Amino acid sequence: MNWRQLSHWLEERRDIWLDLLRIYLGVGLFIRGMILFGGESGVMLRQLVGESSHEWFATALVAHYVAISHAAGGVLLAFGLLTRVAAAVQLPILVAAVVLHASDGLFALGQSLEFAAFVLMSLLVIIVAGPGRLSVDHYTFGVSKDGPGASSRHAHGSVQ
């Protein structure tokens, strides 16, 4: 297989690459959510929200939102069920992570800003692209006739 054939083969399966990105992000967010349910990361979340004793409710609320959103949203993303909703629920968390790590600057030792920004952009791509063919959404709800790419199929006359 030469480069041109490989390029054509990959281009025909572009949605599969987006599905693999969605599955990878889903598994990663699920694992992160499970880590947040652990004891030591609660310290980190308390530091992010504030150490004051009268802010315990806000700390608990944020900690539970982040942990549940990552764990449940990660599973939904990995399976491609309610894909856009599952990705959208992650957006406030990742926007906050980018804002919080912005003071670290780019190319810091932990690279938290870069990673948070990458996950945020990847989630935005998933929201725009939607579930692919390797998703529960695809098998449950099917593909609409006017879905993405429908106008280009009509323009080229290759409607089946």
PyMOL CGO cylinders between C-alpha atoms (Angstrom):
from pymol import cmd
from pymol.cgo import CYLINDER

trace = [
    CYLINDER, 0.00, 0.00, 0.00, 1.55, 3.28, -1.08, 0.3, 1, 1, 1, 1, 1, 1,
    CYLINDER, 1.55, 3.28, -1.08, 1.13, 6.67, 0.58, 0.3, 1, 1, 1, 1, 1, 1,
    CYLINDER, 1.13, 6.67, 0.58, -1.70, 7.76, -1.75, 0.3, 1, 1, 1, 1, 1, 1,
    CYLINDER, -1.70, 7.76, -1.75, -3.73, 4.60, -1.06, 0.3, 1, 1, 1, 1, 1, 1,
    CYLINDER, -3.73, 4.60, -1.06, -3.13, 4.92, 2.67, 0.3, 1, 1, 1, 1, 1, 1,
    CYLINDER, -3.13, 4.92, 2.67, -4.14, 8.59, 2.61, 0.3, 1, 1, 1, 1, 1, 1,
    CYLINDER, -4.14, 8.59, 2.61, -7.34, 7.74, 0.71, 0.3, 1, 1, 1, 1, 1, 1,
    CYLINDER, -7.34, 7.74, 0.71, -8.12, 4.86, 3.11, 0.3, 1, 1, 1, 1, 1, 1,
    CYLINDER, -8.12, 4.86, 3.11, -7.65, 7.15, 6.14, 0.3, 1, 1, 1, 1, 1, 1,
    CYLINDER, -7.65, 7.15, 6.14, -9.72, 9.94, 4.58, 0.3, 1, 1, 1, 1, 1, 1,
    CYLINDER, -9.72, 9.94, 4.58, -12.66, 7.58, 4.01, 0.3, 1, 1, 1, 1, 1, 1,
    CYLINDER, -12.66, 7.58, 4.01, -12.62, 6.71, 7.72, 0.3, 1, 1, 1, 1, 1, 1,
    CYLINDER, -12.62, 6.71, 7.72, -12.20, 10.20, 9.19, 0.3, 1, 1, 1, 1, 1, 1,
    CYLINDER, -12.20, 10.20, 9.19, -15.20, 9.77, 11.49, 0.3, 1, 1, 1, 1, 1, 1,
    CYLINDER, -15.20, 9.77, 11.49, -13.59, 6.69, 13.03, 0.3, 1, 1, 1, 1, 1, 1,
    CYLINDER, -13.59, 6.69, 13.03, -10.63, 8.84, 14.14, 0.3, 1, 1, 1, 1, 1, 1,
    CYLINDER, -10.63, 8.84, 14.14, -13.04, 11.26, 15.83, 0.3, 1, 1, 1, 1, 1, 1,
    CYLINDER, -13.04, 11.26, 15.83, -14.75, 8.29, 17.49, 0.3, 1, 1, 1, 1, 1, 1,
    CYLINDER, -14.75, 8.29, 17.49, -11.40, 7.07, 18.80, 0.3, 1, 1, 1, 1, 1, 1,
    CYLINDER, -11.40, 7.07, 18.80, -10.71, 10.55, 20.21, 0.3, 1, 1, 1, 1, 1, 1,
    CYLINDER, -10.71, 10.55, 20.21, -14.17, 10.56, 21.88, 0.3, 1, 1, 1, 1, 1, 1,
    CYLINDER, -14.17, 10.56, 21.88, -13.62, 7.10, 23.37, 0.3, 1, 1, 1, 1, 1, 1,
    CYLINDER, -13.62, 7.10, 23.37, -10.14, 8.02, 24.63, 0.3, 1, 1, 1, 1, 1, 1,
    CYLINDER, -10.14, 8.02, 24.63, -11.41, 11.24, 26.23, 0.3, 1, 1, 1, 1, 1, 1,
    CYLINDER, -11.41, 11.24, 26.23, -14.32, 9.37, 27.78, 0.3, 1, 1, 1, 1, 1, 1,
    CYLINDER, -14.32, 9.37, 27.78, -12.09, 6.75, 29.37, 0.3, 1, 1, 1, 1, 1, 1,
    CYLINDER, -12.09, 6.75, 29.37, -9.66, 9.41, 30.59, 0.3, 1, 1, 1, 1, 1, 1,
    CYLINDER, -9.66, 9.41, 30.59, -12.42, 11.56, 32.11, 0.3, 1, 1, 1, 1, 1, 1,
    CYLINDER, -12.42, 11.56, 32.11, -13.95, 8.50, 33.76, 0.3, 1, 1, 1, 1, 1, 1,
    CYLINDER, -13.95, 8.50, 33.76, -10.61, 7.58, 35.34, 0.3, 1, 1, 1, 1, 1, 1,
    CYLINDER, -10.61, 7.58, 35.34, -10.14, 11.18, 36.47, 0.3, 1, 1, 1, 1, 1, 1,
    CYLINDER, -10.14, 11.18, 36.47, -13.61, 11.13, 38.03, 0.3, 1, 1, 1, 1, 1, 1,
    CYLINDER, -13.61, 11.13, 38.03, -12.79, 7.93, 39.89, 0.3, 1, 1, 1, 1, 1, 1,
    CYLINDER, -12.79, 7.93, 39.89, -9.55, 9.50, 41.15, 0.3, 1, 1, 1, 1, 1, 1,
    CYLINDER, -9.55, 9.50, 41.15, -11.52, 12.52, 42.38, 0.3, 1, 1, 1, 1, 1, 1,
    CYLINDER, -11.52, 12.52, 42.38, -13.76, 10.24, 44.43, 0.3, 1, 1, 1, 1, 1, 1,
    CYLINDER, -13.76, 10.24, 44.43, -10.58, 9.26, 46.31, 0.3, 1, 1, 1, 1, 1, 1,
    CYLINDER, -10.58, 9.26, 46.31, -9.54, 11.00, 49.50, 0.3, 1, 1, 1, 1, 1, 1,
    CYLINDER, -9.54, 11.00, 49.50, -6.39, 12.94, 48.64, 0.3, 1, 1, 1, 1, 1, 1,
    CYLINDER, -6.39, 12.94, 48.64, -7.74, 14.84, 45.65, 0.3, 1, 1, 1, 1, 1, 1,
    CYLINDER, -7.74, 14.84, 45.65, -10.42, 16.36, 47.88, 0.3, 1, 1, 1, 1, 1, 1,
    CYLINDER, -10.42, 16.36, 47.88, -7.60, 18.44, 49.36, 0.3, 1, 1, 1, 1, 1, 1,
    CYLINDER, -7.60, 18.44, 49.36, -6.84, 19.84, 45.91, 0.3, 1, 1, 1, 1, 1, 1,
    CYLINDER, -6.84, 19.84, 45.91, -10.48, 20.73, 45.28, 0.3, 1, 1, 1, 1, 1, 1,
    CYLINDER, -10.48, 20.73, 45.28, -10.73, 22.46, 48.67, 0.3, 1, 1, 1, 1, 1, 1,
    CYLINDER, -10.73, 22.46, 48.67, -7.69, 24.56, 47.79, 0.3, 1, 1, 1, 1, 1, 1,
    CYLINDER, -7.69, 24.56, 47.79, -9.24, 25.53, 44.46, 0.3, 1, 1, 1, 1, 1, 1,
    CYLINDER, -9.24, 25.53, 44.46, -12.50, 26.67, 46.03, 0.3, 1, 1, 1, 1, 1, 1,
    CYLINDER, -12.50, 26.67, 46.03, -11.12, 28.08, 49.28, 0.3, 1, 1, 1, 1, 1, 1,
    CYLINDER, -11.12, 28.08, 49.28, -9.99, 27.00, 52.70, 0.3, 1, 1, 1, 1, 1, 1,
    CYLINDER, -9.99, 27.00, 52.70, -12.52, 29.01, 54.71, 0.3, 1, 1, 1, 1, 1, 1,
    CYLINDER, -12.52, 29.01, 54.71, -14.70, 26.92, 57.00, 0.3, 1, 1, 1, 1, 1, 1,
    CYLINDER, -14.70, 26.92, 57.00, -17.86, 28.81, 56.01, 0.3, 1, 1, 1, 1, 1, 1,
    CYLINDER, -17.86, 28.81, 56.01, -17.38, 27.79, 52.35, 0.3, 1, 1, 1, 1, 1, 1,
    CYLINDER, -17.38, 27.79, 52.35, -17.73, 24.07, 52.99, 0.3, 1, 1, 1, 1, 1, 1,
    CYLINDER, -17.73, 24.07, 52.99, -20.95, 23.84, 51.00, 0.3, 1, 1, 1, 1, 1, 1,
    CYLINDER, -20.95, 23.84, 51.00, -19.45, 25.43, 47.89, 0.3, 1, 1, 1, 1, 1, 1,
    CYLINDER, -19.45, 25.43, 47.89, -16.43, 23.15, 48.20, 0.3, 1, 1, 1, 1, 1, 1,
    CYLINDER, -16.43, 23.15, 48.20, -18.60, 20.07, 48.49, 0.3, 1, 1, 1, 1, 1, 1,
    CYLINDER, -18.60, 20.07, 48.49, -20.84, 21.18, 45.63, 0.3, 1, 1, 1, 1, 1, 1,
    CYLINDER, -20.84, 21.18, 45.63, -17.92, 21.81, 43.27, 0.3, 1, 1, 1, 1, 1, 1,
    CYLINDER, -17.92, 21.81, 43.27, -16.17, 18.60, 44.28, 0.3, 1, 1, 1, 1, 1, 1,
    CYLINDER, -16.17, 18.60, 44.28, -19.27, 16.50, 43.67, 0.3, 1, 1, 1, 1, 1, 1,
    CYLINDER, -19.27, 16.50, 43.67, -20.07, 18.25, 40.36, 0.3, 1, 1, 1, 1, 1, 1,
    CYLINDER, -20.07, 18.25, 40.36, -16.56, 17.69, 39.04, 0.3, 1, 1, 1, 1, 1, 1,
    CYLINDER, -16.56, 17.69, 39.04, -16.28, 14.08, 40.19, 0.3, 1, 1, 1, 1, 1, 1,
    CYLINDER, -16.28, 14.08, 40.19, -19.75, 13.03, 39.03, 0.3, 1, 1, 1, 1, 1, 1,
    CYLINDER, -19.75, 13.03, 39.03, -19.47, 14.93, 35.74, 0.3, 1, 1, 1, 1, 1, 1,
    CYLINDER, -19.47, 14.93, 35.74, -16.13, 13.35, 34.93, 0.3, 1, 1, 1, 1, 1, 1,
    CYLINDER, -16.13, 13.35, 34.93, -17.16, 9.84, 35.97, 0.3, 1, 1, 1, 1, 1, 1,
    CYLINDER, -17.16, 9.84, 35.97, -20.65, 9.73, 34.46, 0.3, 1, 1, 1, 1, 1, 1,
    CYLINDER, -20.65, 9.73, 34.46, -19.83, 11.98, 31.50, 0.3, 1, 1, 1, 1, 1, 1,
    CYLINDER, -19.83, 11.98, 31.50, -16.73, 9.93, 30.77, 0.3, 1, 1, 1, 1, 1, 1,
    CYLINDER, -16.73, 9.93, 30.77, -18.75, 6.71, 30.58, 0.3, 1, 1, 1, 1, 1, 1,
    CYLINDER, -18.75, 6.71, 30.58, -21.33, 8.39, 28.34, 0.3, 1, 1, 1, 1, 1, 1,
    CYLINDER, -21.33, 8.39, 28.34, -18.61, 9.76, 26.06, 0.3, 1, 1, 1, 1, 1, 1,
    CYLINDER, -18.61, 9.76, 26.06, -16.79, 6.43, 25.86, 0.3, 1, 1, 1, 1, 1, 1,
    CYLINDER, -16.79, 6.43, 25.86, -19.96, 4.65, 24.79, 0.3, 1, 1, 1, 1, 1, 1,
    CYLINDER, -19.96, 4.65, 24.79, -21.24, 7.53, 22.68, 0.3, 1, 1, 1, 1, 1, 1,
    CYLINDER, -21.24, 7.53, 22.68, -24.52, 7.87, 24.55, 0.3, 1, 1, 1, 1, 1, 1,
    CYLINDER, -24.52, 7.87, 24.55, -25.92, 11.41, 24.75, 0.3, 1, 1, 1, 1, 1, 1,
    CYLINDER, -25.92, 11.41, 24.75, -22.57, 12.41, 23.34, 0.3, 1, 1, 1, 1, 1, 1,
    CYLINDER, -22.57, 12.41, 23.34, -23.07, 16.15, 22.93, 0.3, 1, 1, 1, 1, 1, 1,
    CYLINDER, -23.07, 16.15, 22.93, -24.71, 16.52, 26.35, 0.3, 1, 1, 1, 1, 1, 1,
    CYLINDER, -24.71, 16.52, 26.35, -21.93, 14.50, 28.01, 0.3, 1, 1, 1, 1, 1, 1,
    CYLINDER, -21.93, 14.50, 28.01, -19.29, 16.70, 26.38, 0.3, 1, 1, 1, 1, 1, 1,
    CYLINDER, -19.29, 16.70, 26.38, -21.15, 19.94, 27.16, 0.3, 1, 1, 1, 1, 1, 1,
    CYLINDER, -21.15, 19.94, 27.16, -21.36, 19.05, 30.86, 0.3, 1, 1, 1, 1, 1, 1,
    CYLINDER, -21.36, 19.05, 30.86, -17.55, 18.94, 30.93, 0.3, 1, 1, 1, 1, 1, 1,
    CYLINDER, -17.55, 18.94, 30.93, -17.11, 22.43, 29.46, 0.3, 1, 1, 1, 1, 1, 1,
    CYLINDER, -17.11, 22.43, 29.46, -17.50, 24.52, 32.65, 0.3, 1, 1, 1, 1, 1, 1,
    CYLINDER, -17.50, 24.52, 32.65, -14.97, 22.31, 34.42, 0.3, 1, 1, 1, 1, 1, 1,
    CYLINDER, -14.97, 22.31, 34.42, -12.40, 22.60, 31.64, 0.3, 1, 1, 1, 1, 1, 1,
    CYLINDER, -12.40, 22.60, 31.64, -12.93, 26.34, 31.19, 0.3, 1, 1, 1, 1, 1, 1,
    CYLINDER, -12.93, 26.34, 31.19, -12.31, 26.74, 34.94, 0.3, 1, 1, 1, 1, 1, 1,
    CYLINDER, -12.31, 26.74, 34.94, -9.22, 24.54, 34.68, 0.3, 1, 1, 1, 1, 1, 1,
    CYLINDER, -9.22, 24.54, 34.68, -7.82, 26.67, 31.85, 0.3, 1, 1, 1, 1, 1, 1,
    CYLINDER, -7.82, 26.67, 31.85, -8.51, 29.87, 33.79, 0.3, 1, 1, 1, 1, 1, 1,
    CYLINDER, -8.51, 29.87, 33.79, -6.99, 28.47, 37.00, 0.3, 1, 1, 1, 1, 1, 1,
    CYLINDER, -6.99, 28.47, 37.00, -3.85, 27.22, 35.23, 0.3, 1, 1, 1, 1, 1, 1,
    CYLINDER, -3.85, 27.22, 35.23, -3.42, 30.33, 33.07, 0.3, 1, 1, 1, 1, 1, 1,
    CYLINDER, -3.42, 30.33, 33.07, -1.27, 31.90, 35.77, 0.3, 1, 1, 1, 1, 1, 1,
    CYLINDER, -1.27, 31.90, 35.77, 1.17, 28.95, 35.45, 0.3, 1, 1, 1, 1, 1, 1,
    CYLINDER, 1.17, 28.95, 35.45, 1.83, 29.98, 31.87, 0.3, 1, 1, 1, 1, 1, 1,
    CYLINDER, 1.83, 29.98, 31.87, 2.61, 27.81, 28.89, 0.3, 1, 1, 1, 1, 1, 1,
    CYLINDER, 2.61, 27.81, 28.89, 5.27, 25.12, 29.07, 0.3, 1, 1, 1, 1, 1, 1,
    CYLINDER, 5.27, 25.12, 29.07, 5.22, 24.89, 32.86, 0.3, 1, 1, 1, 1, 1, 1,
    CYLINDER, 5.22, 24.89, 32.86, 6.63, 21.76, 34.43, 0.3, 1, 1, 1, 1, 1, 1,
    CYLINDER, 6.63, 21.76, 34.43, 3.25, 20.05, 34.92, 0.3, 1, 1, 1, 1, 1, 1,
    CYLINDER, 3.25, 20.05, 34.92, 1.82, 21.28, 31.59, 0.3, 1, 1, 1, 1, 1, 1,
    CYLINDER, 1.82, 21.28, 31.59, -1.61, 21.61, 33.21, 0.3, 1, 1, 1, 1, 1, 1,
    CYLINDER, -1.61, 21.61, 33.21, -2.62, 24.58, 31.07, 0.3, 1, 1, 1, 1, 1, 1,
    CYLINDER, -2.62, 24.58, 31.07, -1.72, 22.85, 27.82, 0.3, 1, 1, 1, 1, 1, 1,
    CYLINDER, -1.72, 22.85, 27.82, -3.50, 19.65, 28.77, 0.3, 1, 1, 1, 1, 1, 1,
    CYLINDER, -3.50, 19.65, 28.77, -6.64, 21.40, 30.03, 0.3, 1, 1, 1, 1, 1, 1,
    CYLINDER, -6.64, 21.40, 30.03, -6.78, 23.50, 26.85, 0.3, 1, 1, 1, 1, 1, 1,
    CYLINDER, -6.78, 23.50, 26.85, -6.32, 20.39, 24.69, 0.3, 1, 1, 1, 1, 1, 1,
    CYLINDER, -6.32, 20.39, 24.69, -9.14, 18.54, 26.45, 0.3, 1, 1, 1, 1, 1, 1,
    CYLINDER, -9.14, 18.54, 26.45, -11.36, 21.64, 26.19, 0.3, 1, 1, 1, 1, 1, 1,
    CYLINDER, -11.36, 21.64, 26.19, -10.74, 21.96, 22.44, 0.3, 1, 1, 1, 1, 1, 1,
    CYLINDER, -10.74, 21.96, 22.44, -11.26, 18.23, 21.94, 0.3, 1, 1, 1, 1, 1, 1,
    CYLINDER, -11.26, 18.23, 21.94, -14.61, 18.41, 23.73, 0.3, 1, 1, 1, 1, 1, 1,
    CYLINDER, -14.61, 18.41, 23.73, -15.63, 21.33, 21.50, 0.3, 1, 1, 1, 1, 1, 1,
    CYLINDER, -15.63, 21.33, 21.50, -14.75, 19.25, 18.43, 0.3, 1, 1, 1, 1, 1, 1,
    CYLINDER, -14.75, 19.25, 18.43, -16.88, 16.39, 19.76, 0.3, 1, 1, 1, 1, 1, 1,
    CYLINDER, -16.88, 16.39, 19.76, -19.81, 18.74, 20.41, 0.3, 1, 1, 1, 1, 1, 1,
    CYLINDER, -19.81, 18.74, 20.41, -19.63, 20.05, 16.85, 0.3, 1, 1, 1, 1, 1, 1,
    CYLINDER, -19.63, 20.05, 16.85, -18.96, 16.68, 15.16, 0.3, 1, 1, 1, 1, 1, 1,
    CYLINDER, -18.96, 16.68, 15.16, -21.39, 14.73, 17.33, 0.3, 1, 1, 1, 1, 1, 1,
    CYLINDER, -21.39, 14.73, 17.33, -21.39, 10.98, 17.78, 0.3, 1, 1, 1, 1, 1, 1,
    CYLINDER, -21.39, 10.98, 17.78, -19.82, 8.90, 15.07, 0.3, 1, 1, 1, 1, 1, 1,
    CYLINDER, -19.82, 8.90, 15.07, -20.73, 5.47, 13.81, 0.3, 1, 1, 1, 1, 1, 1,
    CYLINDER, -20.73, 5.47, 13.81, -19.00, 3.77, 16.75, 0.3, 1, 1, 1, 1, 1, 1,
    CYLINDER, -19.00, 3.77, 16.75, -21.55, 5.11, 19.24, 0.3, 1, 1, 1, 1, 1, 1,
    CYLINDER, -21.55, 5.11, 19.24, -24.71, 4.05, 20.97, 0.3, 1, 1, 1, 1, 1, 1,
    CYLINDER, -24.71, 4.05, 20.97, -26.31, 7.26, 19.68, 0.3, 1, 1, 1, 1, 1, 1,
    CYLINDER, -26.31, 7.26, 19.68, -25.67, 6.16, 16.10, 0.3, 1, 1, 1, 1, 1, 1,
    CYLINDER, -25.67, 6.16, 16.10, -27.23, 2.74, 16.62, 0.3, 1, 1, 1, 1, 1, 1,
    CYLINDER, -27.23, 2.74, 16.62, -30.12, 4.07, 18.72, 0.3, 1, 1, 1, 1, 1, 1,
    CYLINDER, -30.12, 4.07, 18.72, -31.09, 7.23, 16.87, 0.3, 1, 1, 1, 1, 1, 1,
    CYLINDER, -31.09, 7.23, 16.87, -29.55, 6.52, 13.47, 0.3, 1, 1, 1, 1, 1, 1,
    CYLINDER, -29.55, 6.52, 13.47, -28.21, 9.11, 11.09, 0.3, 1, 1, 1, 1, 1, 1,
    CYLINDER, -28.21, 9.11, 11.09, -30.49, 11.89, 9.92, 0.3, 1, 1, 1, 1, 1, 1,
    CYLINDER, -30.49, 11.89, 9.92, -30.86, 12.43, 6.21, 0.3, 1, 1, 1, 1, 1, 1,
    CYLINDER, -30.86, 12.43, 6.21, -29.90, 16.08, 6.72, 0.3, 1, 1, 1, 1, 1, 1,
    CYLINDER, -29.90, 16.08, 6.72, -26.96, 15.35, 9.03, 0.3, 1, 1, 1, 1, 1, 1,
    CYLINDER, -26.96, 15.35, 9.03, -23.40, 16.54, 8.57, 0.3, 1, 1, 1, 1, 1, 1,
    CYLINDER, -23.40, 16.54, 8.57, -22.20, 16.15, 5.03, 0.3, 1, 1, 1, 1, 1, 1,
    CYLINDER, -22.20, 16.15, 5.03, -25.71, 15.78, 3.58, 0.3, 1, 1, 1, 1, 1, 1,
    CYLINDER, -25.71, 15.78, 3.58, -25.45, 18.95, 1.52, 0.3, 1, 1, 1, 1, 1, 1,
    CYLINDER, -25.45, 18.95, 1.52, -22.14, 17.85, -0.01, 0.3, 1, 1, 1, 1, 1, 1,
    CYLINDER, -22.14, 17.85, -0.01, -23.60, 14.42, -0.87, 0.3, 1, 1, 1, 1, 1, 1,
    CYLINDER, -23.60, 14.42, -0.87, -26.57, 16.12, -2.56, 0.3, 1, 1, 1, 1, 1, 1,
    CYLINDER, -26.57, 16.12, -2.56, -24.28, 18.54, -4.40, 0.3, 1, 1, 1, 1, 1, 1,
    CYLINDER, -24.28, 18.54, -4.40, -22.21, 15.69, -5.82, 0.3, 1, 1, 1, 1, 1, 1,
    CYLINDER, -22.21, 15.69, -5.82, -25.25, 13.62, -6.69, 0.3, 1, 1, 1, 1, 1, 1,
    CYLINDER, -25.25, 13.62, -6.69, -24.26, 10.60, -4.67, 0.3, 1, 1, 1, 1, 1, 1,
    CYLINDER, -24.26, 10.60, -4.67, -27.43, 10.27, -2.61, 0.3, 1, 1, 1, 1, 1, 1,
    CYLINDER, -27.43, 10.27, -2.61, -28.26, 6.64, -1.99, 0.3, 1, 1, 1, 1, 1, 1,
]
cmd.load_cgo(trace, "trace")
